[in-house]
């Protein structure tokens, strides 16, 4: 009777494993939204816990069959053979579910990381757009133009590492068929805005550099003129002090 019950337990265990495999490993999942992906991750975590909890039952079966085999070798031998099959299938099921759970967790982590990098770069683009707008109505002063140029250049020196991560993470998920429509839309919008603002910022940078150069040249010319006028004023003052008649001076002094 005990052998019959153990045989029944083995059959039930095998049936449960077959159902678990069909439910957790053979279903075709389409992750078209973050919610679907997150639900799949949680489901696989529950599946892993469910499968691992059966480890106690498997151990009890194994111990009972060993005890029976020691007492009744003829009955125990057949059960031991069936047990080996169940143990092998159980271990395979555990490994496959662990693997799939790990894969889905990695995919979810990849998605979250992509969102974080997009948030960082979007904040940078907002900052760049603000700096560009600040250059559109500057006072006509050299210091103001110089400060605006330095401010814009400091933002443009932003490293490209984050954009590289966005590209690689997005491509990894798209290649795996994970959230490909959503990610493609997000990347397209981000890249379009990045290209537009980058070109605009570089154009403003060039314009500010040219404006700054012109203002510096003008300032230099004014400085030279001021120095010449001061020198002329000094000479004229000395002429007046010495009561020199203007007609005795060179033409430019007159």
Secondary structure, DSSP 8 states (H G I E B T S, - for coil): -HHHHHHHHHHHHHHHHHHHHHHHTSS-----SHHHHHHHHHHHHHHHHHHHHHHHHHHHHHHHHHHHHHH-HHHHHHHHHHHHHHHHHHHHHHHHHHHHHHHHHHHHHHHHHHHHHHHHHHHHHHHHHHHHHHTTS--S-HHHHHHHHHHHHHHHT--SHHHHHHHHHHHHHHHTTSSHHHHHHHHHHHHHHHHHHHHHHHHHHHHHHHHHHHHHHHHHHHHHHHHHHHHHHHHHHHHHHTT--GGGS-TTT-
